[in-house]
Amino acid sequence: MVFDLGSHACRVGYSGEDSPKVVIQPVVGINKIDDYSSYYFSEVGLRYFKEGTKVHNVVGSNGASN
C-alpha cells in the first residue's frame, strides 16, 4: 500500500501499479451550531452548500495542519 498525502490530492494505491486506486481532496468542512459540530470530508460530504460551514485544507504545504 502506498499513501501519498499531498496538499492538492490524497492518493492511495498499491506499489507497482500504474495509477492509484483512490484519489480524494484533502478537505474538511466544519459546521458549528451552538455547542454541536458537524464534520464533512472530501468532495462527497461538501457537495451541497450548508449554511455556516467553513472549509479547511487538511494537509498544508508544510505537512498536516492543526
LUMSEPA-740124 format. One record per residue: residue in one letter; x, y, z negated of N, C-alpha, C in turn. Coordinates in nm, 4 decimals. Atoms other than C-alpha are relative to their C-alpha. Example, Ala and Ser with C-alpha at 12.3 -4.5 7.8 and 13.67 -1.06 7.14 Angstrom:
BEGIN
+-----+----------+----------+----------+----------+----------+----------+----------+----------+----------+
| res |     n.xx |     n.yy |     n.zz |    ca.xx |    ca.yy |    ca.zz |     c.xx |     c.yy |     c.zz |
+-----+----------+----------+----------+----------+----------+----------+----------+----------+----------+
|   A |   0.0890 |  -0.1190 |   0.0000 |   1.2300 |  -0.4500 |  -0.7800 |   0.0900 |   0.1200 |   0.0000 |
|   S |  -0.0820 |  -0.1190 |   0.0060 |   1.3670 |  -0.1060 |  -0.7140 |  -0.0770 |   0.1090 |  -0.0730 |
+-----+----------+----------+----------+----------+----------+----------+----------+----------+----------+
This chain:
BEGIN
+-----+----------+----------+----------+----------+----------+----------+----------+----------+----------+
| res |     n.xx |     n.yy |     n.zz |    ca.xx |    ca.yy |    ca.zz |     c.xx |     c.yy |     c.zz |
+-----+----------+----------+----------+----------+----------+----------+----------+----------+----------+
|   M |   0.0841 |  -0.1168 |   0.0000 |   0.0000 |   0.0000 |   0.0000 |   0.0891 |   0.1238 |   0.0000 |
|   V |  -0.0699 |  -0.1278 |  -0.0077 |   0.1189 |   0.3478 |   0.0872 |  -0.1001 |   0.1104 |  -0.0313 |
|   F |   0.0821 |  -0.1150 |   0.0369 |  -0.0284 |   0.6595 |  -0.0747 |   0.0765 |   0.1262 |   0.0360 |
|   D |  -0.0622 |  -0.1268 |  -0.0385 |   0.0545 |   0.9950 |   0.0859 |  -0.0920 |   0.1119 |  -0.0465 |
|   L |   0.0824 |  -0.1058 |   0.0577 |  -0.0871 |   1.2734 |  -0.1317 |   0.0512 |   0.1346 |   0.0471 |
|   G |  -0.0408 |  -0.1279 |  -0.0564 |  -0.0484 |   1.5829 |   0.0817 |  -0.0949 |   0.1114 |  -0.0385 |
|   S |   0.0849 |  -0.1145 |   0.0342 |  -0.1888 |   1.9324 |   0.0344 |  -0.1128 |   0.0192 |   0.1016 |
|   H |   0.1048 |  -0.0121 |  -0.1020 |  -0.3941 |   1.9063 |   0.3577 |  -0.0873 |  -0.1250 |   0.0068 |
|   A |   0.0747 |   0.1254 |  -0.0054 |  -0.4961 |   1.5386 |   0.3508 |   0.0689 |  -0.1044 |  -0.0862 |
|   C |  -0.0520 |   0.1155 |   0.0732 |  -0.4552 |   1.2315 |   0.1309 |  -0.0248 |  -0.1215 |   0.0878 |
|   R |   0.0094 |   0.1150 |  -0.0884 |  -0.3827 |   0.9205 |   0.3335 |   0.0402 |  -0.1262 |  -0.0755 |
|   V |  -0.0267 |   0.1283 |   0.0639 |  -0.3913 |   0.5580 |   0.2178 |  -0.0029 |  -0.1082 |   0.1068 |
|   G |  -0.0042 |   0.1091 |  -0.0964 |  -0.2905 |   0.2517 |   0.4159 |   0.1032 |  -0.1031 |  -0.0388 |
|   Y |  -0.0982 |   0.1058 |   0.0219 |  -0.0616 |  -0.0478 |   0.4469 |   0.1277 |   0.0328 |   0.0755 |
|   S |  -0.1272 |  -0.0257 |  -0.0670 |   0.3073 |  -0.0154 |   0.5284 |   0.0111 |  -0.0901 |   0.1224 |
|   G |  -0.0170 |   0.0754 |  -0.1231 |   0.3955 |  -0.1274 |   0.8777 |  -0.1127 |   0.0178 |   0.0998 |
|   E |   0.1108 |  -0.0240 |  -0.0926 |   0.0590 |  -0.0285 |   1.0287 |   0.0166 |   0.1361 |   0.0655 |
|   D |  -0.0151 |  -0.1225 |  -0.0781 |   0.0285 |   0.2480 |   1.2886 |  -0.0691 |   0.1212 |  -0.0609 |
|   S |   0.0750 |  -0.1135 |   0.0533 |  -0.2279 |   0.4607 |   1.1060 |  -0.0590 |  -0.0358 |  -0.1360 |
|   P |   0.0578 |   0.0270 |   0.1318 |  -0.3768 |   0.4987 |   0.7566 |  -0.1423 |  -0.0533 |   0.0105 |
|   K |   0.1367 |   0.0530 |   0.0061 |  -0.6977 |   0.3191 |   0.6603 |  -0.1001 |   0.1069 |  -0.0436 |
|   V |   0.0886 |  -0.1035 |   0.0545 |  -0.8420 |   0.6199 |   0.4745 |   0.0719 |   0.1344 |   0.0029 |
|   V |  -0.0515 |  -0.1374 |   0.0027 |  -0.7904 |   0.9959 |   0.5198 |  -0.1104 |   0.0872 |  -0.0594 |
|   I |   0.0986 |  -0.0886 |   0.0633 |  -0.9685 |   1.2382 |   0.2853 |   0.0655 |   0.1339 |  -0.0324 |
|   Q |  -0.0494 |  -0.1312 |   0.0406 |  -0.9363 |   1.6055 |   0.1980 |   0.0162 |   0.0015 |  -0.1517 |
|   P |  -0.0231 |  -0.0001 |   0.1447 |  -0.7844 |   1.6595 |  -0.1487 |  -0.0644 |   0.1207 |  -0.0681 |
|   V |   0.0698 |  -0.1127 |   0.0611 |  -1.0508 |   1.9000 |  -0.2753 |  -0.1015 |  -0.0511 |  -0.1014 |
|   V |   0.1025 |   0.0303 |   0.0988 |  -1.2833 |   1.9027 |  -0.5738 |  -0.0842 |   0.1263 |  -0.0186 |
|   G |   0.0912 |  -0.1092 |   0.0298 |  -1.5891 |   2.1195 |  -0.6319 |  -0.0455 |  -0.0121 |  -0.1442 |
|   I |   0.0414 |   0.0007 |   0.1399 |  -1.6714 |   2.2158 |  -0.9896 |  -0.1155 |   0.0974 |  -0.0153 |
|   N |   0.1201 |  -0.0799 |   0.0185 |  -2.0181 |   2.3425 |  -1.0743 |  -0.0343 |  -0.0017 |  -0.1488 |
|   K |   0.0299 |  -0.0095 |   0.1429 |  -2.0693 |   2.4662 |  -1.4315 |  -0.1372 |   0.0627 |  -0.0191 |
|   I |   0.1320 |  -0.0504 |   0.0376 |  -2.4239 |   2.5068 |  -1.5553 |  -0.0115 |  -0.0156 |  -0.1509 |
|   D |  -0.0014 |  -0.0019 |   0.1466 |  -2.4392 |   2.6049 |  -1.9232 |   0.1240 |  -0.0739 |  -0.0499 |
|   D |  -0.1134 |   0.0757 |   0.0538 |  -2.2191 |   2.3516 |  -2.1063 |   0.0266 |  -0.1275 |   0.0791 |
|   Y |  -0.0104 |   0.1228 |  -0.0797 |  -2.2505 |   2.0823 |  -1.8383 |   0.0744 |   0.0293 |   0.1303 |
|   S |  -0.0762 |  -0.0177 |  -0.1242 |  -2.0049 |   2.0443 |  -1.5477 |  -0.0243 |  -0.1176 |   0.0931 |
|   S |   0.0113 |   0.1021 |  -0.1024 |  -2.0583 |   1.8534 |  -1.2236 |   0.1223 |   0.0093 |   0.0902 |
|   Y |  -0.1183 |   0.0056 |  -0.0856 |  -1.7638 |   1.7428 |  -1.0084 |  -0.0370 |  -0.0679 |   0.1310 |
|   Y |   0.0266 |   0.0531 |  -0.1332 |  -1.7861 |   1.6811 |  -0.6331 |   0.1337 |  -0.0172 |   0.0703 |
|   F |  -0.1289 |   0.0311 |  -0.0594 |  -1.4978 |   1.5133 |  -0.4498 |  -0.0094 |  -0.0155 |   0.1504 |
|   S |  -0.0183 |   0.0152 |  -0.1440 |  -1.3861 |   1.5299 |  -0.0859 |  -0.1124 |   0.0686 |   0.0775 |
|   E |   0.0997 |  -0.0650 |  -0.0839 |  -1.5941 |   1.6497 |   0.2080 |  -0.1380 |  -0.0628 |  -0.0134 |
|   V |   0.1296 |   0.0661 |   0.0175 |  -1.8681 |   1.3953 |   0.1313 |  -0.0790 |   0.0670 |  -0.1117 |
|   G |   0.0673 |  -0.0633 |   0.1128 |  -1.9510 |   1.5488 |  -0.2069 |  -0.0262 |   0.1476 |   0.0196 |
|   L |   0.0140 |  -0.1438 |  -0.0228 |  -1.9148 |   1.9028 |  -0.0747 |  -0.0731 |   0.0319 |   0.1296 |
|   R |   0.0666 |  -0.0168 |  -0.1296 |  -2.1228 |   1.8551 |   0.2398 |  -0.1080 |   0.1076 |  -0.0038 |
|   Y |   0.1101 |  -0.0959 |   0.0105 |  -2.4135 |   2.0685 |   0.1155 |   0.0324 |   0.1076 |  -0.1027 |
|   F |  -0.0247 |  -0.1137 |   0.0888 |  -2.3985 |   2.4122 |  -0.0490 |  -0.0712 |  -0.0206 |  -0.1330 |
|   K |   0.0570 |   0.0064 |   0.1342 |  -2.4534 |   2.4080 |  -0.4245 |   0.0327 |   0.1318 |  -0.0695 |
|   E |  -0.0171 |  -0.1306 |   0.0635 |  -2.5026 |   2.7445 |  -0.5973 |   0.0935 |  -0.0089 |  -0.1195 |
|   G |  -0.0915 |  -0.0069 |   0.1132 |  -2.2172 |   2.8301 |  -0.8356 |   0.1170 |  -0.0963 |   0.0055 |
|   T |  -0.1098 |   0.0958 |  -0.0110 |  -1.9743 |   2.5618 |  -0.7105 |   0.1269 |   0.0691 |   0.0473 |
|   K |  -0.1310 |  -0.0517 |  -0.0402 |  -1.6065 |   2.6584 |  -0.6947 |   0.0821 |  -0.1169 |   0.0522 |
|   V |  -0.0772 |   0.1058 |  -0.0638 |  -1.3828 |   2.4545 |  -0.4638 |   0.1485 |   0.0221 |  -0.0267 |
|   H |  -0.1420 |  -0.0055 |   0.0313 |  -1.0239 |   2.3762 |  -0.5649 |   0.0740 |  -0.1081 |   0.0775 |
|   N |  -0.0864 |   0.0986 |  -0.0623 |  -0.7407 |   2.2001 |  -0.3830 |   0.0686 |  -0.0778 |  -0.1110 |
|   V |  -0.0555 |   0.0838 |   0.1053 |  -0.6267 |   1.9058 |  -0.5966 |   0.1526 |  -0.0034 |   0.0054 |
|   V |  -0.1451 |   0.0070 |  -0.0179 |  -0.2739 |   1.8918 |  -0.4530 |   0.0483 |   0.1289 |   0.0635 |
|   G |  -0.0536 |  -0.1251 |  -0.0516 |  -0.0883 |   2.2195 |  -0.4100 |   0.1302 |  -0.0219 |   0.0741 |
|   S |  -0.1250 |   0.0105 |  -0.0759 |   0.2292 |   2.2933 |  -0.2154 |   0.1155 |  -0.0499 |  -0.0853 |
|   N |  -0.1067 |   0.0485 |   0.0892 |   0.4408 |   2.2066 |  -0.5223 |  -0.0405 |  -0.1238 |  -0.0776 |
|   G |   0.0444 |   0.1218 |   0.0682 |   0.2512 |   1.8909 |  -0.6261 |  -0.1386 |   0.0171 |  -0.0575 |
|   A |   0.1344 |  -0.0010 |   0.0582 |  -0.0589 |   1.8200 |  -0.8312 |  -0.0228 |   0.1273 |  -0.0794 |
|   S |   0.0336 |  -0.1216 |   0.0740 |  -0.2357 |   2.1232 |  -0.9737 |  -0.0678 |  -0.0364 |  -0.1299 |
|   N |   0.0622 |   0.0286 |   0.1288 |  -0.3800 |   2.1574 |  -1.3228 |  -0.1482 |   0.0150 |   0.0095 |
+-----+----------+----------+----------+----------+----------+----------+----------+----------+----------+
